């Protein structure tokens, strides 16, 4: 537990975390779940079926008491508990169980950030622990139904609860009551049957190909070899076992979870969390068990060595410095990954366009993609949502532009094309994002007090026409050091002015 918790102590990196946190705050303040999305401008006006509301309330409660550093520390303990319990309830030899649990942690370590999926991983461990217990069917049904109620209000993967329970019918037909109780318990949530339908609708949307979300991609063997290696070991171990019939229910659940993990990267956390309870190994000799226990240090050590160990959140992934002292009001155009953080910091004083909830932004995702290719659509989008500010990401590729008069073609940094300096002013930036203000929305004096006229953060080596402009750029670099610190992008800009 201690070793895993130590290795899991990493900064908050999930872009979704902050919209979860903002939602938890909204629920606590209003004492209700929002019927429609309250945070963004571009969300479709459809009911928001938020199947993670309970996790969000708990997360906000923790943040309120111990802050963001405390949240990341609590999550490390939480991850330690997942694999501590998985080891404790493992059906394997103790040495083998240690090794399997350590390997499972390594496989899941990059999927168990501060997000509801981590809670789902703990809940599936608890579900399997209950199902392998010797409780009477009636007591098991009661306990399992209570677990299902918590699960369906924490994460949509709760739909697996009755399916997983159904696998144990292979060992005891009287457990139909457990399956039935779990299925009914799924309906005990603020949204009723719609909470059951919503995950299927989201899966259908993702499968449509209208947008790409990395965690919904298939798990490639080249990127996730441990997934396929452990799957092969489990299959071999099962067929080598002398108790195939007694463990057939475990194999059925394993095949289900392995299939889901291969289908979508996001499901790997469930697979790896459950792995120690599903893999059966033969009883080892004392020496072999000791060797396995010692070897268990290796995967935990690998995970520890290949991750940053700090509490709080990763400031390089969020526009923390760029928006820390944003004095201007107005609606914000934003890259979707920044939406949650901006909601947490600015709502309700300012509204953002979008965040990571793909199911609410189907139409906007298509419109935004079009706006990135067509300037007319871009200007129409700005007018439609009355955008005065923008918090946008860096793009490494330059954009080709054609001079209408001369026909000359040249490639410019994306920010100079998308945010033409005659219409927009660069007012802040950091390693994650650039912030722009629309000139027409604010007084010239307000813009002048904030603007960086000579720096182009997405192309630090753009080149300057003469020494006068270069010297002004140098002065702005010094100002940026004072305002944002000597961060990486400022260092690159300083190099570009030499």
Secondary structure, DSSP 4 states (H G I P E B T S, - for coil): -HHHHHHT---B--TTHHHHHHHHHHHHHHTS--SS--SBSSS-SS----TTHHHHHHHHHHHHHHHHHHHHHHHHHHHHHHHHHHHHT-SS-HHHHHHHHHHHHHHHGGG-SSSHHHHHHHHHHHHHHHHTS---HHHHHHHHHHHHHHHHTT-GGGGHHHHHHHHGGGT-GGGHHHHHHHHHHTT-STTTTHHHHHHHHHHHHHHTTSS--GGGS---TTT-HHHHHHHHHHHHHHHH-S-TTTTHHHHHHHHHHHHHHHH-GGGHHHHHHHHHHH---PPPPHHHHHHHHHHHHHHHHHHHHTS---SSB-TTTTTHHHHTT----SEEEE-GGGHHHHHHHHTTTS-BS--S-GGG-HHHHHHHHHHTT-HHHHHHHHHHTTEEEEEEE---S-EEEE-TTT--EEEE-HHHHHS-TTTEEEEEE-SSEEEEEEGGGS-HHHHHHH--SS--GGGTT---SSHHHHHHHHHHHHHHHHHH-S-HHHHHHHHHT-
